[in-house]
Amino acid sequence: MTRLTLILILLLSSLSVFAAETCSRVAIINYQEVLVDVSSSNRGEGLRFYLEKDEVAKGLLDEYQENNRPTWKGAALSTVGTALMLAGFLRSSEGHGEALTGRGTLLLAGGTMIALSYLISKTKQHNNEHLLQKSIEEYNKRNTPRIFLAPTSQNGQFGIGIGVGQEF
């Protein structure tokens, strides 16, 4: 019981680290930094002014934002997980013969559902990032000024985006 509580506290306190990642992405346009994610609800919205000049890029940005929106399935899974955990905390520790409604089972099932919902959401967001990259590439093929994503950290690796322009 105390281990589960400690794990939940550590998990919830570590989520603030991921919040800084969303708000810190910038793109370089005409040697100026432009915030890519104006808010956490509309990721990529900072580039809309430029990307809507190109229909293909705008369509990819719209798809990117649509895929990043929370779904009712994720919300339902998290809600059911929270309800199971609450029921586990409210359940008395007596009644060892009840396998499915025992305190430990309810806590474990609830925690698993919450963790599963979180992992599905993060995996979906990570796999969706290629749409934003493709949207920028499509825009850069046919339009100016060019958009270059600034230094980013992905998969624990540090990378630098460098843009070179050449005209004849």
N, C-alpha and C positions, 0 to 999 in steps of 0.2 A: 504494500500500500504506500509506504513512504518512498519507495523507489519510483513508483509510477508518478507520484506527485512531484518528485524532484525532476523526473524526465520531462513532465509537462511544463514545469516552470522554466527549465532550460530551453525547451523548444519555443515557448512563447516569447522568451526574452531574446532569442536569436533572430526572430522575425524582423526586428527593427533594422538589422543589417541589410536585409534585402530591400527595404524601403528606400535607402539611400541610393541604391543602384538604379532604380527607376527614374529618379529625379535628376540624375547627373549626366545623362547622355546628351552630348552636343554634336552638332554638325557644323562644318566650316563651309560657309557660302560667301563668296566675295571677300575672303579674308576676315570674316566676322563669324563669331560663334553664335549659333542659333540653338535654342533649347529644343530637343527633339520631342520629349515627353512633357508637355505643358502641365498635364495632370495625370494621376494614376488611372483615371477612368478612361481617358482617350489617349492612349499611347500613340506616338507618331504624329499627333495633331500639329505640332510646331512646324512640320514640313509641308502641311497641306497647302499653304499659300503658293509654294513652288510646284508641288506635285500635281495640283489640279490644272496646271497648264497643259499637261499631257494626259490624254484619256486613259491610256494603258496604265500609267503610273498611278493615276487617281483611283482606278478600279482595284489595283493591287493594294493600295493604302486602305481603301474601304474594306476589302476582304480581311486585311491584317487587323483592322480595328474591330470588325465583326467577330473574328475568331478570338479576340482578347476579352470580349465581354463575358461576364459571369453567366453561367447557365442555371436553369432551375434545377437540373440534376445535381450539380455540385452543391448548390444551396441545400437541397433536400438531404443529400448524403451527410453534410456537415450538421444539419439540424437533428437528424436522427441520431448521429453519433453523440452530439451534445446531450440529447435527451437520455440516451442510454447511460452516459457517464453520470448525469444527474441522478438517475434512478439508482445507479450503483452506489453513489455517495449517500443517498437517502435510505438505502436498504440496510437493515440490521445485519450484523455479521453472523447471526444465528441461522440455522437451517442449512446444514451442510449437505443434505440429501437432494437439494434442488440444483441440478446441474445447469439448466438454461437460465434460471432467474437468480442465480447466486450473485453475491456482490462482486466477486472477482471476475466472473464471466461478463457481467454487464459493463464493468470498467474496461476490461480488455476489448470487448466488442466495440464500445463507444470510442475508445482511443484509436483503435484500428481504423474505424470508419473516418474519423477526423483526419488521421494521417494519410489515408488513402485519397481522400478528397483533396488535400493539400498537394500531394505528389502528382495527382492527375492534372490539377490546375497548373502547376509549375512546368510539368512536362509539355503540356499543350502550349503554354506561352513560349517556352524555349524552342519548340519545333516550329512555331509560327514566325519566328524572327526572320526566316529566309524570305518571307513575303515583303517585309520592309526593305531588305537589301535589294531584292529584285525590283521593287518599285523605284528605288533610287537609281539603279542601273538603267532601267527603261527611260527614266527622265533624262539622265546624263547622255544617253545615246542621241537624243534629238533636241535638247534644250540647253540654254545657258542662263544663268551662271551654273557651273557645276556644283554638285553637292558631294562633300566628302565627310564621312563619319569620323569624328575625332577619336583620339586614343580610347580604346575600350578594353575591358577585361572580360573575356569569355572563357568558360570552362577552367577558371583558375590560371589562365595564361594571359600575359599582358601583350597587347599588340598595338601597333601604331598605324594609323591610316595616313597615307601620304598621297597628295594629288599633284599630278604634273600636267600642266596644260601646254599645248604646242600649237602654234598657228603658222601658216605659210603664206 
